[in-house]
Amino acid sequence: MKLREYENFHIVLWLLKDTCWLMEWRLEGIFMIMPTVAAAFHITWLGRKNTANLFHNLAVSSWICGNAVWMIGEFFFNDSFRPIAKVFFCVGVVFLALYYFGVLPKEKRAQ
């Protein structure tokens, strides 16, 4: 499978996980966390040689982890995990900020 096809498949996994969450299918939603997170981290690893891909995929991986924590919190802990999920979302934003305000300008100056 080509990387782009793998990324598209990952989107399918992510949407299935979120659909289970929306439909309140707890068992299925929890089951979908592992393949979705695993695919995100694997795609991040595969794209690590390209700085732009690395930082964007780190942000996506952080986002999906936050999404999974939030879902678990809603399903089983009266939504008390939302503050933990916010940390993951913020980490994703930090990865993007580092890229767009640090790495990318440095790369452009080097050209």
Beta strands, then each sheet from edge to edge (+ up, - down):
end
